[in-house]
């Protein structure tokens, strides 16, 4: 059953709260993108769009570590354009399709389509527990003031409307392989709704078994203790498809399932769907 309990606002009073991806000197230098690497991720490019199949260890937004430390910065260097508009972004640890526009008119067009729900997005996810029937989660999301992690969202009364559809396609051994479709685009929506369902994503440091694991990761990096609790070094979420046909573009962009998620499914005898 979904966990509808909302933590007390002051449950973590006096304890440190962590912002999103703060500097972590113990974990070594930032992950830099090579030009050839970026080129190998390109799904589509024309004079107005650049579509990338992002790995699950690359940040989208520019960082202080230089242009090649983020997808947007690397895209600017690759194209030679002064500005690249990030239209459809993903969290650092989520892999899959990212769409960047090369001009403001195309960016505005796609952002309007997204606001009008004319851009279809399909995700693939590995959930903890066995979800055996499709479920729609129509629950509002807002800041989780009861969490030690500053950026965490949660189902809260009076939050922003959010709707997510989970379609399980295989389950067993305590896991579920699911197709996920969102009707809204709230921060961490799939991850927060999966936690509310009681089926958090495998590998999720914030919305998994204990948000304090994220603090441990910040302090110490990836450790054997975290591996034992989380099973994967990043959340098992992949944006497999973005459909722009209703937005007026005759385009459907897809990204194959990355090796780490495919190997997890094979190891746990979960058959992956055709959309890979």
DOROMI-19632 format. One record per residue (C-alpha): x, z, y; residue in three letters. Coordinates in steps of 0.02 Angstrom, whole numbers, padded with zeros to 5 digits, always signed. Layout:
# residues N
XZYALA
...
//
This chain:
# residues 276
+00000+00000+00000UNK
+00059-00032+00179UNK
+00143+00113+00264UNK
+00038+00145+00419UNK
+00125+00305+00469UNK
+00205+00290+00641UNK
+00356+00406+00666UNK
+00342+00540+00799UNK
+00411+00481+00964UNK
+00539+00621+00970UNK
+00588+00616+00786UNK
+00766+00566+00830UNK
+00783+00666+00991UNK
+00962+00716+01022UNK
+01033+00588+00900UNK
+01122+00427+00952UNK
+01022+00266+00961UNK
+01109+00099+00934UNK
+01087-00060+01034UNK
+01092-00233+00955UNK
+01264-00279+00892UNK
+01372-00173+01009UNK
+01562-00198+01008UNK
+01630-00144+00838UNK
+01820-00141+00851UNK
+01838-00067+00676UNK
+01765-00226+00602UNK
+01899-00341+00671UNK
+01886-00494+00785UNK
+01727-00591+00819UNK
+01676-00728+00700UNK
+01732-00891+00780UNK
+01657-01061+00743UNK
+01771-01210+00712UNK
+01719-01378+00785UNK
+01720-01459+00612UNK
+01615-01315+00546UNK
+01484-01339+00681UNK
+01477-01525+00645UNK
+01445-01490+00461UNK
+01292-01385+00510UNK
+01207-01523+00611UNK
+01039-01574+00537UNK
+00991-01693+00677UNK
+01061-01749+00844UNK
+00999-01871+00974UNK
+01012-01884+01163UNK
+00890-01739+01188UNK
+00901-01625+01036UNK
+01032-01538+00931UNK
+00965-01459+00771UNK
+01077-01342+00672UNK
+01066-01262+00500UNK
+01139-01093+00551UNK
+01231-00983+00424UNK
+01184-00801+00408UNK
+01335-00733+00502UNK
+01327-00826+00668UNK
+01253-00758+00830UNK
+01148-00878+00935UNK
+01169-00810+01111UNK
+01335-00820+01206UNK
+01452-00672+01186UNK
+01604-00604+01278UNK
+01720-00669+01141UNK
+01724-00847+01209UNK
+01620-01005+01187UNK
+01660-01030+01003UNK
+01594-00856+00958UNK
+01410-00906+00974UNK
+01303-01054+00926UNK
+01254-01093+01105UNK
+01433-01084+01167UNK
+01497-01192+01025UNK
+01358-01318+01055UNK
+01408-01331+01238UNK
+01588-01361+01190UNK
+01540-01489+01059UNK
+01422-01590+01170UNK
+01518-01568+01333UNK
+01356-01522+01421UNK
+01354-01380+01548UNK
+01192-01309+01477UNK
+01113-01304+01306UNK
+00936-01235+01296UNK
+00904-01123+01146UNK
+00723-01162+01102UNK
+00705-01090+00926UNK
+00828-00949+00893UNK
+00863-00838+00743UNK
+00934-00664+00723UNK
+01119-00659+00682UNK
+01092-00621+00498UNK
+00949-00745+00474UNK
+01001-00917+00415UNK
+00913-01083+00440UNK
+00850-01204+00570UNK
+00894-01177+00753UNK
+00837-01303+00885UNK
+00931-01330+01048UNK
+00875-01448+01186UNK
+01000-01545+01290UNK
+00890-01554+01446UNK
+00767-01440+01532UNK
+00617-01556+01513UNK
+00631-01559+01324UNK
+00663-01372+01322UNK
+00506-01341+01425UNK
+00403-01456+01314UNK
+00454-01367+01155UNK
+00437-01194+01230UNK
+00260-01237+01283UNK
+00224-01303+01109UNK
+00287-01139+01037UNK
+00178-01037+01155UNK
+00028-01146+01107UNK
+00069-01121+00922UNK
+00100-01306+00895UNK
+00271-01281+00817UNK
+00259-01237+00632UNK
+00393-01125+00558UNK
+00414-01086+00374UNK
+00532-00952+00310UNK
+00593-00904+00137UNK
+00624-00721+00100UNK
+00674-00604-00041UNK
+00570-00445-00033UNK
+00597-00278-00118UNK
+00460-00233-00239UNK
+00340-00353-00326UNK
+00209-00430-00213UNK
+00092-00524-00330UNK
-00038-00599-00213UNK
-00036-00680-00040UNK
-00065-00562+00104UNK
-00096-00583+00290UNK
-00025-00449+00404UNK
-00117-00445+00570UNK
-00039-00292+00651UNK
+00024-00265+00830UNK
+00209-00238+00858UNK
+00302-00136+00989UNK
+00459-00032+01010UNK
+00492+00097+00875UNK
+00529+00251+00978UNK
+00547+00353+00820UNK
+00700+00256+00761UNK
+00883+00290+00796UNK
+00906+00103+00820UNK
+00859+00052+00997UNK
+00806-00126+00955UNK
+00691-00084+00808UNK
+00509-00140+00814UNK
+00362-00063+00721UNK
+00176-00077+00699UNK
+00107+00026+00843UNK
-00065+00048+00923UNK
-00077-00057+01080UNK
+00071-00165+01033UNK
+00079-00354+01056UNK
-00028-00454+00934UNK
+00070-00519+00785UNK
+00016-00609+00627UNK
+00121-00652+00474UNK
+00071-00732+00308UNK
+00167-00689+00149UNK
+00148-00807+00000UNK
+00238-00741-00155UNK
+00299-00878-00272UNK
+00399-00777-00399UNK
+00423-00593-00439UNK
+00506-00482-00566UNK
+00639-00351-00588UNK
+00582-00262-00431UNK
+00595-00411-00313UNK
+00484-00549-00242UNK
+00529-00724-00186UNK
+00408-00773-00048UNK
+00366-00909+00076UNK
+00326-00835+00247UNK
+00230-00917+00390UNK
+00214-00839+00562UNK
+00074-00871+00686UNK
+00160-00776+00825UNK
+00343-00753+00872UNK
+00373-00570+00908UNK
+00544-00487+00897UNK
+00592-00453+00715UNK
+00411-00494+00667UNK
+00437-00540+00484UNK
+00556-00395+00455UNK
+00442-00266+00538UNK
+00286-00330+00450UNK
+00376-00333+00282UNK
+00426-00151+00307UNK
+00247-00105+00354UNK
+00189-00186+00191UNK
+00311-00081+00093UNK
+00411-00236+00043UNK
+00562-00238+00158UNK
+00683-00383+00148UNK
+00831-00363+00031UNK
+00987-00326+00134UNK
+00897-00273+00293UNK
+01003-00139+00377UNK
+00871-00092+00506UNK
+00704-00117+00417UNK
+00766-00077+00242UNK
+00779+00091+00153UNK
+00851+00187+00302UNK
+00888+00128+00480UNK
+01038+00244+00483UNK
+01124+00118+00369UNK
+01136+00007+00523UNK
+01228+00146+00615UNK
+01345+00164+00466UNK
+01377-00023+00472UNK
+01419-00015+00657UNK
+01541+00127+00629UNK
+01623+00072+00468UNK
+01578-00110+00432UNK
+01520-00170+00262UNK
+01562-00041+00129UNK
+01531-00016-00057UNK
+01406+00121-00014UNK
+01305-00001+00092UNK
+01317-00133-00043UNK
+01242-00011-00169UNK
+01092+00024-00056UNK
+01063-00148+00020UNK
+01122-00268-00118UNK
+01160-00408+00006UNK
+01272-00401+00161UNK
+01136-00479+00268UNK
+00946-00486+00267UNK
+00874-00609+00142UNK
+00782-00718+00268UNK
+00800-00905+00293UNK
+00708-01022+00413UNK
+00682-01169+00296UNK
+00574-01282+00405UNK
+00520-01316+00583UNK
+00379-01442+00602UNK
+00364-01520+00775UNK
+00231-01651+00736UNK
+00093-01555+00824UNK
+00211-01538+00973UNK
+00210-01728+00992UNK
+00375-01761+00904UNK
+00373-01850+00737UNK
+00499-01728+00666UNK
+00506-01600+00526UNK
+00677-01516+00512UNK
+00728-01429+00351UNK
+00877-01325+00295UNK
+00929-01300+00114UNK
+00933-01126+00043UNK
+01108-01052+00069UNK
+01217-01005-00078UNK
+01205-00816-00057UNK
+01015-00813-00070UNK
+01012-00941-00209UNK
+01139-00841-00310UNK
+01038-00680-00286UNK
+00882-00768-00351UNK
+00975-00838-00501UNK
+01050-00668-00541UNK
+00877-00587-00537UNK
+00787-00732-00624UNK
+00679-00775-00474UNK
+00634-00959-00469UNK
+00653-01035-00296UNK
+00515-01146-00222UNK
+00531-01332-00197UNK
+00562-01308-00011UNK
+00749-01280-00025UNK
//
